[in-house]
C-alpha cells in the first residue's frame, strides 16, 4: 500500500512538473507556422507585383488547410488560431518580415522585374515560396 501511495505521489509530482513544459508557446513564436505564413506573404507580394508570375491558388489553399491542421494537432484551438490570424499586430509583424526578406533579396518598390527575379529564383530553388508560385 505504501508503494502505491508513493508511486501515485510521484506520478502527481511529475505531472505537475511536466505541465509547464507542455504548455503551448504563443502562435506568434511557433516557427513552422510563422515561416509558412511569411512565405505565403512573400509569394503574394511577388504575384501581385510581377506581371509574369501567378499564384498556385488551389495549392496555396491546400497548404493553408494543412497549416491549420498542423496547429490543431499541436494543441491550438480554432479560437487561438483565428485570434492569431485576425491580429493586426501579428499581420503587421509578418508583413514586415516579408518586406525585409524581399528588400534583402533585391526587390525594389517601382521595379516589378526585381520581384520577378526573386520569384523565378524561389521557383527554381523549389522553396516554400516558390511552391506557391507559377510562371504565366
N, C-alpha and C positions, 0 to 999 in steps of 0.2 A: 504494500500500500504506500509506503514512504517513497519507493522508487517511482510509482505512478504520479504521485504529487510532485516529486522533483522534476520528472520529465514534463509534466504539464506546466509547471512554473517556468522551466527552461524554454518551452515552446512559446509561452506567452511573452517572455522577455525577448526572445529572438524576433517574434512578430512585431513587437513594439519598436525594436531597434531597426528592423528592416523597413518599416512603414515610411520613414522619411526618404530613404533611398529609392523607394518605389514610386514616390510622388512624381507626377509629370512636370517636366520643365515647361515654361510658357511656350506656346507655339512659335512665338517670335524668336525663340532660341533653338528651335528644333531644326538642325542643319539640313536634313534631307528635304523637308517641306520648304524651307526658305530658299534653298538652292534652286529648286524646281520652279517656285514662283518667280524668282528673279530671272531665271532662264526664259520663262514664258513672257515676262515683261520685255526682255531684250528682243525676243523674237517678234513680239507685237510691234515694237518700235521700228524694227527693220522692215517688216512687211508694210507698215504704214508709210514709211519714208522712201523705200527703194521701189521704183516702178517695175522692176523686173523680177521681184520676188513676192510670192504669195504665202499665206499660211496654210498649213495642212489642218484645216478646221476640224474635221471629224477625228483625226488622230489626236489633236490637242484636246478635244472634248473627252476622248477616252482616257488620256493621260490625267486630266483633271479629276475624273471619276476614280482613277487608280490612286491618286494622291489623297483624295477624301477617304477612300477605303483604308489606305495606309495609316492615316491619322486616327481613324476609328479603331483600328487594330492595336494601335499604341495606347489606346485608352481615352482618347479625347472624345468628348460628347459632340453631338451636332451643334449644340448651343455654343460650345467653345470654338469650334471650327468657324461657325458663322460669325461670331463676335470678332474673331481674328481677321477674317476676310473682309468684314464690314468696317474695320477700324481705319479711320482716316490717318491716324498716326502711323500705323503699320504700312498702309498703302504708300504714304509719303516716303517711308524708310526704304521700302522695296524699290520704288521708282528711283530714288536717289542712288541706290547701289547699282541699279541697271544703267542709269545715265553715266555713272562713273566708269563702269565697265566699257560702255560704248566709247566714251571720250578717251580712255586709256588705250583703246584699240583703233583710234583714228577717226571716229565719227565726228563730223563737223556739221553744225546746225543747218547751214544752207548748201550742203553738198550731198545730195541723195546718193551719189556714186560711192561716197565713203561708207554709207550704210550697206550698200550692195556688196562692197568688198568684204565687209565683216560677215554678212550673211552667207556669201559664197564660201568663205573660209570655214565658217561653222558647219556648213553642209558637207564640205569636203572632209573635214576632220571627224564628221559623224558625232558631233557633240549633242547634248540635250537641246541646246538652242537650235542647232542645225536640223535636228529631227522634227522640229515644229515648222520648218520652212520648206518651200519648194520653189524652183525656178518657174517663171511663167512661160 
